Amino acid sequence: MRRTTKALPFVPTEIHVSTFEDEKGLLGILSIQTTEGILDLALDLTTADAVANAVKEIRSKLAPER
């Protein structure tokens, strides 16, 4: 059965940034503590750029006079 209603967005309460390196290379780790638990994201350079661009787009809509 498919969900017919949208879930509410998680509310961030803390954000932590770190890096991790293994034999495949370096990854950025973005850990977001939310009201529902921890969301950990592993980001390569391409993904980190995409997330940064998405945040930039959101910021431009939140504070258009900047």
C-alpha positions in Angstrom: 0.0 0.0 0.0 1.3 3.4 -0.9 1.4 6.3 1.5 -1.1 9.0 0.4 0.0 11.8 2.8 3.4 13.4 3.0 5.6 12.9 6.0 6.5 15.9 8.0 10.1 17.1 7.5 12.7 16.3 10.2 13.7 19.3 12.4 17.5 19.5 12.8 18.7 20.1 16.3 22.4 19.7 15.8 24.8 19.4 12.8 28.3 17.8 12.9 30.8 17.5 10.1 33.7 15.1 9.8 35.7 13.2 7.2 36.5 9.5 6.7 39.2 8.0 4.6 39.4 4.4 3.4 41.1 2.6 0.5 38.6 4.2 -1.9 39.4 7.7 -0.9 38.1 10.5 1.3 34.4 11.1 2.2 32.8 13.9 4.0 30.4 12.8 6.8 27.4 15.1 7.5 25.6 14.1 10.7 22.3 15.8 11.4 20.6 15.2 14.8 16.9 15.5 14.3 13.8 15.3 16.5 13.5 11.7 15.2 17.1 10.5 15.4 20.4 10.9 13.7 20.7 11.2 9.9 24.3 10.4 8.7 25.2 11.2 5.1 28.5 10.2 3.4 29.4 12.6 0.7 31.9 12.5 -2.1 33.0 15.7 -3.8 30.3 15.7 -6.4 27.5 15.0 -3.9 28.9 17.7 -1.5 28.8 20.2 -4.4 25.2 19.2 -5.1 24.2 19.6 -1.5 26.0 23.0 -1.3 24.2 24.2 -4.4 20.8 23.0 -3.0 21.4 24.9 0.3 22.5 28.0 -1.7 19.2 27.8 -3.6 17.2 27.5 -0.4 19.1 30.4 1.2 18.4 32.6 -1.7 14.6 32.0 -1.3 14.8 32.5 2.5 16.7 35.8 2.4 16.2 37.2 -1.2 17.6 40.7 -0.2 21.1 39.3 0.5 
